[in-house]
Amino acid sequence: MPHAANVHGHQLKHGLAGYTIHMHSALCAALPTQPKVLRISALARALLERMSEWPQGVPNDAAALRLMTVFLDEIGNAEPDPLHLTMPRQPRLQTMAAVIADDPADDTDLDGWALRLGLSRRSISRHFRAETGMSLVEWRQIARLQKGVEWLAAGQSVTTVAMALALGYDSVSSFIALFRRILGTTPAQFASARQRDAN
């Protein structure tokens, strides 16, 4: 008997190029049972490109099946994307999260949001963490890092990105420290790697 499908979705604020994969449920036994965003390896990305060349997108020989098996292993072992943000379900909390995502420099504190949303501080904190898995402070940090990554990928310098008002940082070092803690690399190393990938 097939498993019930998980209801999920995503939103994109900018253009995206990529692949959509549809797999038989028998192939998904080792994959995560809940919807999640993963960081795929360079190998998995290369395998995706190769599989996109298959006629009708279906493996048609033993070699293709082996490639698909390696791809599934790579996806099964992939780490969650540290920059993924889960949106809250409660409408008023969604409104707050959308404002923060659109303007990461928005420093409205819990008292300010409680007044704007007509909720108590405690209610906001409790429900926001229950629905997103993060505190409001943690969620805002990831939203700021997303914006920082976007600007670095567009060629902005680390200093420009760190000091930009839209990120809400008061020093380059605080931005670099947060970037390294969440992504395991410095902004400069990230920018260099993106530039190498583009060439």
Secondary structure, 3 states (H helix, E strand, C coil): CCCCCCCCCCCCCCCCCCCCCCCCHHHHCCCCCCCCCEECCHHHHHHHHHHCCCHHHCCCCHHHHHHHHHHHHHHHCCEECCCCCCCCCCHHHHHHHHHHHHCCCCCCCHHHHHHHHCCCHHHHHHHHHHHHCCCHHHHHHHHHHHHHHHHHHCCCCHHHHHHCHHHCCCCHHHHHHHHHHHHCCCHHHHHHHHHHHHC
